[in-house]
Amino acid sequence: MRDVKFSLNASTLFPFDLNVIDQIKVAAHAGFDGIELWVKDIQEYLEKEGSIKELINCIEASGIDVVNAITFFKWSDTDEGTRQQGLKEAEREMTLVKEIGCKAVAAPPSGDMAALPLQKIAEHFSELTELANRIGIDVYLEFWGKAPKLSTLSEAMIIALESGLPDVKLLVDPFHMYTGGSHFSGLAYLKSEHIGIFHVNDYPSHPTRKSITDKDRVFPGDGIAPTAEVANYLEKINYNGYLSLELFIENYHNQSALEVARYGLEKMKQTYLR
């Protein structure tokens, strides 16, 4: 995977309480090619500190791309009123991130989907995608391992197939594959163009799969994830998109944000480049 690119999900830097400008600067100085920003951080910066123009100037000066935005609008929900409100929120937030040059937005199962059949969720995703297309931004279908519905790679693939869309892109994450019980061999069924972005992380043997939470994620290579197997699957499909480090570690002790980012990039290259 020599042509793969590296991104930093801003969640990795959350313990340092940086504003979005400093998140971008850290990612750039550490040597990343891109960054995933959280919409809440963008909104907070604009409300309290700066302007869209200042943010755009910072991104352009950094030389890195904003490859995805993380947010939680309820694009699918058993309550139609809630879903319609979610779509309005999606339109506002996708318009915002498009303005700063962001390429895509994640669409996780953040609504109440438990009672919905996959076909209905697929219809909802198709509607969200149509909205994103009008705005001019990609949307990545994301599954969460502990979600009541849309918790596995196979469910995400069914939704993609049933959506009627020709080019659905998935957001794939080893932690969510593990917690949801997805088979890593399922990656062999994907083509490179089916992956919008691939999150990178690892997980320990304890806590157990049943009780593990996001904060228990560890750097790639430091846990029990079959990282070599995952890297092999990605290499076989000639994946050349972004690998993005997404951790939720709560305390890095005496390390600085830049040190953490540089270490994370080093671990990514050690474990995924072959």
C-alpha positions as CSV (number, residue, x, y, z in Angstrom):
1,M,0.0,0.0,0.0
2,R,2.7,2.4,-1.0
3,D,0.3,4.9,-2.5
4,V,-2.0,5.1,0.6
5,K,-2.4,8.5,2.4
6,F,-2.5,9.2,6.1
7,S,-5.1,11.2,8.0
8,L,-5.6,12.2,11.6
9,N,-9.0,12.0,13.1
10,A,-9.3,15.0,15.5
11,S,-10.7,12.7,18.2
12,T,-7.1,11.5,18.8
13,L,-6.2,15.0,20.1
14,F,-9.3,15.5,22.2
15,P,-7.4,15.3,25.6
16,F,-5.4,18.4,24.6
17,D,-8.6,20.6,24.2
18,L,-7.3,22.2,21.0
19,N,-9.4,24.4,18.8
20,V,-9.9,23.4,15.2
21,I,-7.1,25.6,14.0
22,D,-4.6,24.0,16.3
23,Q,-5.8,20.6,15.4
24,I,-5.1,21.3,11.8
25,K,-1.6,22.7,12.5
26,V,-0.7,19.7,14.7
27,A,-1.7,17.3,11.9
28,A,0.2,19.2,9.3
29,H,3.4,19.5,11.4
30,A,3.3,15.8,12.3
31,G,3.4,14.9,8.6
32,F,-0.2,13.8,7.9
33,D,-1.7,14.2,4.5
34,G,-5.2,14.9,5.8
35,I,-7.4,15.5,8.8
36,E,-10.9,14.5,9.8
37,L,-12.6,17.3,11.7
38,W,-15.6,17.1,14.0
39,V,-18.4,19.4,13.1
40,K,-18.9,20.4,16.8
41,D,-15.4,21.7,16.9
42,I,-15.9,23.7,13.7
43,Q,-19.1,25.2,15.0
44,E,-17.5,26.1,18.4
45,Y,-14.6,27.8,16.7
46,L,-16.9,29.9,14.5
47,E,-19.1,30.8,17.5
48,K,-16.3,31.8,19.9
49,E,-13.1,32.6,18.1
50,G,-12.9,33.0,14.3
51,S,-14.4,33.2,10.9
52,I,-14.9,30.9,7.9
53,K,-12.2,32.9,6.0
54,E,-9.6,32.4,8.8
55,L,-10.4,28.7,8.9
56,I,-10.1,28.3,5.1
57,N,-6.8,30.3,5.1
58,C,-5.4,28.0,7.8
59,I,-6.4,24.8,5.9
60,E,-4.9,26.2,2.7
61,A,-1.7,27.2,4.5
62,S,-1.4,23.8,6.2
63,G,-1.1,22.0,2.9
64,I,-3.3,19.1,4.1
65,D,-6.8,18.2,3.1
66,V,-10.0,18.0,5.2
67,V,-10.9,14.5,4.1
68,N,-14.0,13.9,6.2
69,A,-16.2,15.5,8.9
70,I,-17.6,13.6,11.9
71,T,-21.1,14.5,13.0
72,F,-24.3,12.7,14.2
73,F,-27.4,14.0,12.5
74,K,-30.2,11.5,12.5
75,W,-30.5,10.7,8.8
76,S,-32.5,7.5,9.6
77,D,-34.9,7.1,12.5
78,T,-38.1,5.3,13.3
79,D,-39.8,8.6,14.0
80,E,-40.3,10.5,10.7
81,G,-40.4,13.9,12.4
82,T,-37.0,13.2,13.9
83,R,-35.6,12.0,10.6
84,Q,-36.8,15.2,8.8
85,Q,-35.2,17.3,11.5
86,G,-32.0,15.2,11.0
87,L,-32.0,15.9,7.3
88,K,-32.3,19.7,7.9
89,E,-29.4,19.4,10.3
90,A,-27.5,17.4,7.7
91,E,-28.1,20.1,5.1
92,R,-26.8,22.8,7.3
93,E,-23.7,20.9,8.4
94,M,-22.8,19.5,5.0
95,T,-23.1,23.0,3.5
96,L,-20.8,24.3,6.3
97,V,-18.1,21.7,5.8
98,K,-18.3,21.9,2.0
99,E,-17.6,25.7,2.4
100,I,-14.2,24.9,4.1
101,G,-13.3,22.4,1.4
102,C,-14.1,19.2,3.2
103,K,-14.6,16.3,0.9
104,A,-17.1,14.1,2.7
105,V,-19.2,13.6,5.8
106,A,-19.8,10.4,7.8
107,A,-23.2,8.9,8.2
108,P,-23.2,6.6,11.2
109,P,-26.3,4.9,12.8
110,S,-26.9,7.8,15.2
111,G,-30.7,7.7,15.0
112,D,-33.1,5.2,16.5
113,M,-33.0,2.5,13.8
114,A,-33.5,-0.7,15.9
115,A,-37.0,-1.4,14.5
116,L,-36.3,-0.4,10.9
117,P,-35.7,-3.0,8.2
118,L,-32.5,-2.6,6.3
119,Q,-34.5,-1.8,3.1
120,K,-36.0,1.2,4.8
121,I,-32.6,2.4,6.1
122,A,-31.3,2.0,2.6
123,E,-34.1,4.3,1.3
124,H,-33.2,6.8,3.9
125,F,-29.5,6.6,3.0
126,S,-30.4,7.2,-0.7
127,E,-32.3,10.3,0.3
128,L,-29.4,11.6,2.3
129,T,-27.1,10.9,-0.6
130,E,-29.3,12.9,-3.0
131,L,-29.1,15.8,-0.6
132,A,-25.3,15.5,-0.4
133,N,-25.0,15.3,-4.2
134,R,-27.0,18.6,-4.5
135,I,-24.6,20.2,-2.0
136,G,-21.5,18.7,-3.8
137,I,-20.1,16.5,-1.0
138,D,-19.7,12.8,-0.5
139,V,-21.3,10.9,2.3
140,Y,-19.7,7.8,3.8
141,L,-22.0,5.0,5.3
142,E,-20.6,4.1,8.7
143,F,-21.4,1.1,10.9
144,W,-21.0,1.0,14.6
145,G,-20.2,-2.3,16.3
146,K,-22.5,-1.8,19.3
147,A,-25.4,-0.1,17.4
148,P,-28.8,-2.0,17.5
149,K,-28.9,-1.8,13.7
150,L,-26.2,-1.1,11.1
151,S,-23.6,-2.7,13.4
152,T,-21.7,-4.9,10.9
153,L,-19.9,-4.7,7.6
154,S,-22.5,-7.1,6.1
155,E,-25.4,-4.9,7.1
156,A,-23.6,-1.9,5.6
157,M,-23.1,-3.8,2.4
158,I,-26.8,-4.8,2.3
159,I,-27.8,-1.2,2.8
160,A,-25.5,-0.1,0.0
161,L,-26.9,-2.7,-2.4
162,E,-30.5,-1.9,-1.5
163,S,-30.0,1.8,-1.8
164,G,-30.1,1.7,-5.6
165,L,-27.0,3.9,-5.7
166,P,-24.1,2.8,-7.9
167,D,-21.2,4.1,-5.9
168,V,-21.9,3.9,-2.1
169,K,-18.7,4.4,-0.1
170,L,-18.2,2.9,3.4
171,L,-16.4,4.2,6.4
172,V,-14.7,1.1,7.7
173,D,-13.2,0.8,11.2
174,P,-11.4,-2.3,12.8
175,F,-12.7,-1.4,16.3
176,H,-16.3,-1.5,15.0
177,M,-15.7,-4.7,13.1
178,Y,-14.4,-6.3,16.2
179,T,-17.2,-5.1,18.6
180,G,-19.9,-5.9,16.1
181,G,-18.6,-9.3,15.3
182,S,-17.8,-8.6,11.6
183,H,-15.5,-11.1,9.9
184,F,-12.4,-9.4,8.7
185,S,-12.4,-11.7,5.7
186,G,-15.4,-9.6,4.6
187,L,-13.0,-6.9,3.4
188,A,-12.1,-9.2,0.5
189,Y,-15.6,-8.6,-0.9
190,L,-15.0,-4.8,-1.2
191,K,-13.4,-2.9,-4.0
192,S,-11.1,0.0,-3.4
193,E,-13.7,2.4,-4.6
194,H,-16.2,1.1,-2.0
195,I,-14.1,2.5,0.9
196,G,-14.5,6.2,1.5
197,I,-12.0,6.2,4.3
198,F,-10.5,3.5,6.6
199,H,-10.1,4.2,10.2
200,V,-7.0,2.9,11.9
201,N,-6.8,1.7,15.5
202,D,-6.3,-1.4,17.7
203,Y,-7.8,-2.9,20.8
204,P,-6.6,-4.9,23.8
205,S,-7.8,-8.4,24.9
206,H,-9.2,-6.8,28.1
207,P,-11.8,-5.3,28.5
208,T,-13.7,-8.0,26.7
209,R,-15.4,-7.4,23.4
210,K,-18.7,-7.2,25.3
211,S,-17.6,-4.4,27.7
212,I,-14.9,-2.6,25.7
213,T,-15.6,1.1,24.9
214,D,-14.1,3.7,22.5
215,K,-11.7,4.9,25.2
216,D,-10.0,1.5,25.3
217,R,-8.7,1.8,21.8
218,V,-5.0,1.7,21.4
219,F,-2.4,2.6,18.8
220,P,-2.2,0.3,15.8
221,G,0.1,-2.7,16.6
222,D,-0.4,-2.4,20.4
223,G,-3.4,-4.7,20.6
224,I,-4.8,-7.9,19.3
225,A,-6.4,-6.7,16.1
226,P,-5.3,-8.8,13.0
227,T,-3.7,-5.7,11.6
228,A,-1.4,-7.6,9.2
229,E,-4.4,-9.5,7.8
230,V,-6.3,-6.2,7.4
231,A,-3.4,-4.5,5.7
232,N,-3.1,-7.6,3.3
233,Y,-6.8,-7.3,2.3
234,L,-6.4,-3.6,1.6
235,E,-3.3,-4.2,-0.4
236,K,-5.0,-6.9,-2.5
237,I,-7.8,-4.5,-3.5
238,N,-5.2,-1.8,-4.2
239,Y,-6.6,0.6,-1.7
240,N,-5.0,4.0,-2.2
241,G,-7.3,6.2,-0.1
242,Y,-6.9,7.5,3.4
243,L,-6.0,5.6,6.5
244,S,-7.1,7.8,9.4
245,L,-6.0,7.3,13.0
246,E,-9.1,7.5,15.2
247,L,-8.4,7.0,19.0
248,F,-10.3,8.1,22.1
249,I,-7.5,7.7,24.6
250,E,-8.2,10.0,27.6
251,N,-4.7,10.6,28.9
252,Y,-1.4,10.7,27.1
253,H,0.4,11.6,30.3
254,N,3.4,13.9,29.6
255,Q,3.3,13.8,25.8
256,S,2.4,16.8,23.8
257,A,-0.2,16.8,21.1
258,L,2.5,17.0,18.4
259,E,4.4,14.1,20.0
260,V,1.2,12.0,20.0
261,A,0.4,12.8,16.4
262,R,3.9,12.0,15.2
263,Y,3.9,8.7,17.2
264,G,0.6,7.8,15.8
265,L,1.8,8.4,12.2
266,E,4.9,6.3,12.9
267,K,2.8,3.4,14.2
268,M,0.4,3.6,11.2
269,K,3.3,3.3,8.8
270,Q,4.9,0.5,10.8
271,T,1.8,-1.6,10.8
272,Y,0.2,-0.9,7.5
273,L,3.0,-0.2,5.0
274,R,4.4,-3.4,3.5
